[in-house]
Amino acid sequence: MMLKRLNKIVGCEPVVLCLLLLAWTSSSVAVDSVARDYVIRDYMVAVNRPNNLHFIDLHTETIVRTCKLPSSVAPGTVVMSPDKLTAYVLGGRFDRIFGVKINNCDLVFDASFTSGNERIKSIASLAVSPDGEEIYTVHNPVRIMNDHYQVMDPRFVAYRAKDGVGAKPAKSFYVPRQINIMATGHDGRVYLSGPDVYVIDPDSGALAVAIASRTSQRKGYGQPDILTVWPVGSVNNEFVRMYTVAKYTDGTANPETTEWKWGFERVDLATGKTEVKDFSDLEEVYFTGMHRPGHPDEFYQVLTQLKRNSVSKQQGIKKVDLDRTYYCINFSTDGSKIYLGGTYNDIAIYDAETLTKLSNLVLPGGDMSMATPQVFSLPVDKVVYSPQGDAYGSNLTASK
């Protein structure tokens, strides 16, 4: 099957000639690695102001196409459908979800939260069911009265993807306050980041604590502090958020003997297994972090620096200063490259092993602010390219 697809993509006959051509391309690269570049590639969806959605081929570092959204991209939380052909974006200044087909820019889903005198916002809460039939978010409503605002209880909300443009909530359940990022497990349950990490059954609304965080009684530790509005980790099939915490080495809260730690709270989305683990001393501030694909003992962080950590040794391996601040970290699916985004309008690419900067990809338009670019792989024959060449649209401005 792979050889037939190679024949179709490379355009050579017979199959033996295709293999010889691939071998000739680079004697230092294995045939299966070269073949993968033709058959399966890594792609990215990134959004930036004022209303741009960019579909990027990371192998060629070109924009496949840029789609225009009907409204503001803020906050720019992006989640892909299970088949990776539809990008869902939390935008509209935190109160609207768009669903866009990346192969033709068709708007196939559009749900506005606010109606009447009820103003609703969502803080980076977006997820899609494993079968792609439902889209999930959390509504944080406020009722606007003549002389005051009435703060209402937050709701976990499910939309039906088939309801398309103008979709309304199909069901909703009350949930705790302060929910932000979300992710869907393979079993269909949805993990919610809040004071604790919760898990909800989207059919019944049954809610449980998956990871105790604010309510944890971790011996020898203080209460962890968490900042997260970026749903990273999809390339590892993980729900992950970082914490900082005081570790009391002598059983007291004496500041002279207290150690300050970075750690992560993690859910394996395939199995539901949870993990809470320190991985480094607290020396600098970072906004996002995640494991390196294929290297479960390595955890990377980013903000004004890019840092590589050894989880088992609980110490940093290497760190480098960045040209500017980047809010959001991601990886290639094979773990060889790091992609840094957020804040301004460029994606910085680094070698994951050496932390050497490889290139800088500038996106047309304005800044990304707190947007979350997503990386994923697709068979090349699932992507609609321009008949004129390998990429449709314009090349990214890249500095090597």
C-alpha positions as CSV (number, residue, x, y, z in Angstrom):
1,M,0.0,0.0,0.0
2,M,2.8,2.4,0.9
3,L,4.6,1.7,-2.4
4,K,1.4,2.4,-4.4
5,R,1.1,5.8,-2.6
6,L,4.7,6.6,-3.3
7,N,4.1,5.8,-6.9
8,K,1.2,8.2,-7.0
9,I,3.0,11.0,-5.2
10,V,6.5,10.8,-6.7
11,G,5.1,9.9,-10.1
12,C,7.6,7.2,-11.2
13,E,7.3,3.7,-12.8
14,P,7.9,0.9,-12.0
15,V,7.8,0.6,-8.2
16,V,11.5,-0.5,-8.2
17,L,12.4,2.8,-9.8
18,C,10.6,4.6,-7.1
19,L,12.6,2.9,-4.4
20,L,15.9,3.6,-6.3
21,L,14.9,7.2,-6.6
22,L,14.3,7.5,-2.9
23,A,17.6,5.8,-2.0
24,W,19.4,8.2,-4.4
25,T,17.8,11.2,-2.7
26,S,20.0,10.9,0.3
27,S,22.3,8.1,1.1
28,S,22.5,9.2,4.7
29,V,18.7,8.9,5.4
30,A,16.9,5.7,5.7
31,V,14.3,4.9,2.9
32,D,11.5,4.7,5.4
33,S,12.3,8.2,6.7
34,V,12.4,9.7,3.3
35,A,9.2,7.8,2.4
36,R,7.5,9.3,5.4
37,D,8.2,12.8,4.2
38,Y,6.3,12.0,1.0
39,V,3.5,10.0,2.6
40,I,2.9,11.6,6.0
41,R,4.0,15.1,7.1
42,D,3.7,17.3,10.1
43,Y,1.4,20.3,9.8
44,M,0.4,23.2,12.0
45,V,-2.7,25.4,12.4
46,A,-2.0,28.8,13.9
47,V,-4.1,31.9,14.2
48,N,-3.2,35.5,14.5
49,R,-4.9,39.0,14.4
50,P,-7.0,40.3,13.0
51,N,-8.8,37.1,11.9
52,N,-6.3,34.8,10.2
53,L,-6.1,31.0,10.4
54,H,-2.9,29.6,8.8
55,F,-2.6,26.0,7.7
56,I,1.2,25.4,7.5
57,D,3.2,22.5,6.0
58,L,6.1,22.1,8.5
59,H,8.1,19.9,6.1
60,T,8.4,22.6,3.5
61,E,7.9,25.5,5.9
62,T,5.2,27.0,3.6
63,I,1.7,28.2,4.2
64,V,-0.7,25.8,2.5
65,R,-3.5,28.4,2.8
66,T,-4.7,31.2,5.0
67,C,-8.4,31.3,5.9
68,K,-10.3,34.4,7.1
69,L,-12.5,33.9,10.2
70,P,-15.7,35.8,10.5
71,S,-14.6,37.6,13.7
72,S,-11.7,38.1,16.1
73,V,-9.4,35.2,16.8
74,A,-8.9,36.1,20.5
75,P,-8.1,34.1,22.5
76,G,-7.1,31.8,19.6
77,T,-7.4,28.4,21.3
78,V,-7.2,25.8,18.6
79,V,-8.3,22.1,18.7
80,M,-8.3,19.8,15.7
81,S,-11.0,17.3,14.8
82,P,-10.1,13.6,15.1
83,D,-9.4,13.3,11.4
84,K,-7.3,16.6,11.6
85,L,-9.2,18.1,8.6
86,T,-11.3,20.6,10.7
87,A,-9.8,23.2,12.9
88,Y,-12.0,24.4,15.8
89,V,-11.1,27.9,17.2
90,L,-12.3,29.6,20.3
91,G,-12.5,33.2,19.1
92,G,-14.9,36.1,18.9
93,R,-13.2,37.6,22.0
94,F,-13.8,34.5,24.1
95,D,-17.4,33.9,23.2
96,R,-17.6,32.1,19.8
97,I,-16.4,28.8,18.4
98,F,-15.6,28.5,14.7
99,G,-15.1,25.2,12.8
100,V,-13.1,25.6,9.5
101,K,-12.1,23.0,6.9
102,I,-8.4,23.4,6.4
103,N,-8.5,22.1,2.8
104,N,-10.9,24.8,1.5
105,C,-11.5,27.3,4.3
106,D,-15.2,26.4,4.5
107,L,-16.9,27.5,7.7
108,V,-18.7,24.4,8.8
109,F,-19.4,25.3,12.4
110,D,-20.2,28.6,14.2
111,A,-21.6,28.9,17.7
112,S,-22.0,32.2,19.4
113,F,-22.4,32.0,23.2
114,T,-24.0,35.3,24.1
115,S,-27.7,35.8,23.7
116,G,-30.2,38.4,25.1
117,N,-28.9,39.9,28.3
118,E,-26.7,37.0,29.2
119,R,-23.1,37.6,28.3
120,I,-21.0,34.4,28.2
121,K,-17.2,34.0,28.0
122,S,-15.0,30.9,27.9
123,I,-11.4,30.9,29.1
124,A,-9.5,28.7,26.6
125,S,-12.0,25.8,27.2
126,L,-12.4,23.8,24.0
127,A,-12.4,20.1,23.2
128,V,-13.8,17.7,20.6
129,S,-15.3,14.2,21.2
130,P,-13.2,11.2,19.9
131,D,-15.8,10.6,17.2
132,G,-15.8,14.2,16.1
133,E,-19.6,14.5,16.7
134,E,-19.5,16.9,19.7
135,I,-17.7,20.1,20.5
136,Y,-17.2,20.9,24.2
137,T,-16.6,24.2,26.1
138,V,-17.4,25.8,29.4
139,H,-19.7,28.8,29.6
140,N,-19.1,31.5,32.2
141,P,-22.3,33.5,32.1
142,V,-23.1,36.9,33.5
143,R,-26.6,38.3,33.3
144,I,-26.6,42.1,32.6
145,M,-29.3,43.8,34.6
146,N,-30.4,47.5,34.6
147,D,-28.2,48.4,37.5
148,H,-25.9,45.4,38.2
149,Y,-24.3,42.3,36.9
150,Q,-25.6,38.9,38.1
151,V,-22.8,36.3,38.1
152,M,-24.2,32.9,37.2
153,D,-22.9,29.4,37.6
154,P,-20.6,28.0,35.0
155,R,-21.8,25.3,32.7
156,F,-20.1,22.5,30.7
157,V,-21.7,22.7,27.3
158,A,-21.8,20.2,24.4
159,Y,-22.6,21.2,20.8
160,R,-23.4,18.9,17.9
161,A,-20.9,19.3,15.1
162,K,-23.7,18.5,12.6
163,D,-25.6,21.5,13.7
164,G,-23.1,23.6,11.8
165,V,-23.4,27.4,11.5
166,G,-25.7,28.8,14.2
167,A,-25.3,25.7,16.5
168,K,-26.9,25.9,19.9
169,P,-26.0,23.9,23.0
170,A,-27.4,20.3,22.9
171,K,-26.8,19.7,26.6
172,S,-25.2,21.4,29.6
173,F,-24.2,20.6,33.1
174,Y,-23.0,22.7,36.0
175,V,-19.3,22.6,36.8
176,P,-17.0,24.3,39.3
177,R,-15.7,27.8,38.7
178,Q,-12.3,28.7,37.2
179,I,-12.2,26.0,34.5
180,N,-9.8,26.8,31.6
181,I,-8.2,24.2,29.3
182,M,-9.8,20.9,28.4
183,A,-9.0,17.6,26.7
184,T,-10.9,14.5,25.7
185,G,-9.8,11.0,26.7
186,H,-10.1,8.0,24.4
187,D,-13.0,6.8,26.5
188,G,-15.0,9.9,25.7
189,R,-14.6,11.6,29.2
190,V,-13.4,15.1,29.2
191,Y,-10.7,16.4,31.5
192,L,-11.1,20.0,32.9
193,S,-8.4,22.2,34.4
194,G,-9.6,24.1,37.4
195,P,-8.7,24.3,41.1
196,D,-8.3,20.6,40.7
197,V,-8.2,18.5,37.5
198,Y,-11.7,17.2,37.0
199,V,-13.1,14.6,34.7
200,I,-16.7,14.7,33.4
201,D,-18.9,12.3,31.6
202,P,-20.4,14.4,28.7
203,D,-23.5,12.2,28.5
204,S,-24.5,12.2,32.2
205,G,-22.7,15.1,33.6
206,A,-21.1,13.0,36.3
207,L,-18.1,14.8,37.7
208,A,-15.1,13.5,39.6
209,V,-11.7,14.8,40.7
210,A,-9.0,13.2,38.5
211,I,-6.1,15.0,40.2
212,A,-6.3,16.7,43.5
213,S,-4.4,20.0,43.2
214,R,-5.8,22.8,45.4
215,T,-7.4,20.1,47.6
216,S,-4.4,17.9,47.6
217,Q,-2.8,16.8,50.9
218,R,0.6,16.0,49.5
219,K,2.8,15.3,52.5
220,G,5.7,17.8,52.8
221,Y,4.3,20.2,50.3
222,G,2.4,23.5,50.2
223,Q,-0.5,24.3,47.9
224,P,0.6,24.2,44.2
225,D,0.2,27.4,42.1
226,I,-0.9,26.9,38.5
227,L,-1.2,29.2,35.5
228,T,-2.5,27.6,32.2
229,V,-4.6,28.8,29.3
230,W,-2.7,26.9,26.6
231,P,-3.9,23.3,25.8
232,V,-0.6,21.8,24.7
233,G,0.3,18.1,24.7
234,S,-1.8,16.7,21.9
235,V,1.2,15.4,20.1
236,N,1.9,13.2,23.2
237,N,-1.8,12.3,23.7
238,E,-1.6,14.0,27.1
239,F,-3.4,16.5,29.2
240,V,-0.7,18.5,31.0
241,R,-0.3,21.6,33.1
242,M,2.7,22.9,35.1
243,Y,2.7,23.9,38.8
244,T,5.1,25.6,41.2
245,V,5.2,24.5,44.8
246,A,6.9,24.8,48.1
247,K,8.6,21.6,49.3
248,Y,9.2,21.5,53.0
249,T,12.4,19.6,53.6
250,D,12.2,19.5,57.4
251,G,8.5,19.2,57.8
252,T,8.0,22.9,58.6
253,A,7.3,26.0,56.5
254,N,10.7,27.5,57.4
255,P,11.7,29.7,54.4
256,E,15.4,28.9,55.1
257,T,14.9,25.2,54.5
258,T,12.0,25.3,52.0
259,E,12.8,24.2,48.4
260,W,10.8,25.6,45.5
261,K,9.9,23.3,42.7
262,W,8.5,23.1,39.2
263,G,6.3,20.1,38.5
264,F,3.6,18.8,36.2
265,E,0.1,17.3,36.6
266,R,-0.6,14.9,33.7
267,V,-3.3,12.6,32.4
268,D,-2.5,10.0,29.8
269,L,-5.5,10.4,27.5
270,A,-5.3,6.9,26.1
271,T,-5.4,5.1,29.5
272,G,-6.7,7.8,32.0
273,K,-3.6,7.2,34.2
274,T,-2.7,10.3,36.2
275,E,0.7,11.6,37.4
276,V,2.0,14.4,39.6
277,K,5.7,14.9,39.6
278,D,8.4,17.5,40.3
279,F,10.9,17.9,37.6
280,S,13.1,20.9,38.3
281,D,14.0,23.6,40.8
282,L,12.1,26.9,40.5
283,E,14.7,29.2,39.1
284,E,12.8,31.1,36.3
285,V,9.2,31.8,35.3
286,Y,7.7,29.8,32.4
287,F,4.2,29.8,30.9
288,T,4.0,26.4,29.1
289,G,5.7,23.1,29.2
290,M,5.3,19.6,27.9
291,H,7.1,16.2,27.4
292,R,9.2,15.6,24.4
293,P,7.6,13.0,22.1
294,G,9.4,9.7,22.4
295,H,11.4,10.9,25.4
296,P,9.1,10.6,28.5
297,D,12.0,11.6,30.8
298,E,12.4,15.0,29.2
299,F,10.2,18.0,29.9
300,Y,10.6,21.3,28.2
301,Q,9.5,24.8,29.2
302,V,9.3,28.2,27.5
303,L,8.7,31.9,28.2
304,T,11.8,34.2,27.8
305,Q,14.0,31.1,27.9
306,L,13.7,27.6,26.4
307,K,14.7,24.9,29.0
308,R,15.2,21.2,28.7
309,N,14.8,19.2,31.9
310,S,15.5,15.7,33.1
311,V,12.4,14.5,35.0
312,S,14.2,11.6,36.8
313,K,17.1,13.7,37.9
314,Q,14.8,16.7,38.7
315,Q,17.2,19.1,37.1
316,G,17.8,21.2,34.0
317,I,19.8,19.7,31.2
318,K,20.2,22.9,29.1
319,K,18.6,26.3,28.6
320,V,18.9,29.1,26.1
321,D,17.8,32.7,26.0
322,L,15.2,33.6,23.4
323,D,15.0,36.6,21.1
324,R,11.7,37.5,22.7
325,T,8.9,36.1,24.8
326,Y,7.0,33.0,23.6
327,Y,4.0,31.8,25.5
328,C,3.4,28.4,23.9
329,I,5.6,25.4,23.2
330,N,5.0,22.5,20.9
331,F,6.9,19.7,19.2
332,S,7.1,17.9,15.9
333,T,5.4,14.5,16.2
334,D,8.8,12.7,16.2
335,G,10.2,15.0,18.9
336,S,13.1,16.3,16.8
337,K,12.0,19.9,16.6
338,I,10.4,22.5,18.9
339,Y,7.9,25.1,17.8
340,L,7.5,28.2,19.8
341,G,4.5,30.5,19.3
342,G,2.2,33.0,20.9
343,T,2.7,36.7,21.7
344,Y,3.9,38.2,18.3
345,N,3.4,36.9,14.8
346,D,6.2,34.3,14.3
347,I,6.9,30.7,15.0
348,A,10.5,30.0,16.2
349,I,11.9,26.5,15.4
350,Y,14.6,24.9,17.5
351,D,16.4,21.6,17.5
352,A,15.1,19.6,20.4
353,E,18.4,18.0,21.2
354,T,20.8,20.9,21.1
355,L,18.3,23.8,21.5
356,T,19.9,25.4,18.5
357,K,17.6,27.8,16.6
358,L,16.9,26.5,13.1
359,S,14.6,29.1,11.6
360,N,12.0,31.7,12.3
361,L,8.7,31.7,10.4
362,V,6.8,35.0,10.2
363,L,3.1,34.8,9.7
364,P,1.2,37.4,7.6
365,G,-0.9,39.6,9.9
366,G,-0.7,40.7,13.5
367,D,0.2,39.1,16.8
368,M,-0.9,35.7,18.1
369,S,-1.4,37.0,21.6
370,M,-2.4,34.0,23.8
371,A,-3.2,31.7,20.8
372,T,-2.3,28.0,20.9
373,P,-0.9,26.7,17.6
374,Q,-1.5,22.9,17.2
375,V,0.9,20.4,15.5
376,F,-0.4,17.2,13.9
377,S,0.5,14.8,11.1
378,L,-1.6,13.9,8.0
379,P,-1.1,11.7,4.9
380,V,-0.1,14.0,2.1
381,D,-2.8,12.7,-0.1
382,K,-5.4,14.0,2.4
383,V,-4.2,17.6,1.9
384,V,-5.4,19.8,-1.0
385,Y,-2.3,21.5,-2.4
386,S,-2.1,23.9,-5.3
387,P,-1.8,22.2,-8.7
388,Q,1.0,24.8,-9.5
389,G,3.4,23.4,-6.9
390,D,4.0,21.9,-3.5
391,A,2.3,24.7,-1.6
392,Y,-0.8,26.7,-2.1
393,G,-0.7,30.4,-1.0
394,S,2.5,32.1,0.0
395,N,5.9,31.1,1.4
396,L,6.5,32.0,5.0
397,T,9.2,34.6,5.6
398,A,12.0,32.4,7.1
399,S,15.3,33.3,8.5
400,K,17.7,30.4,8.7
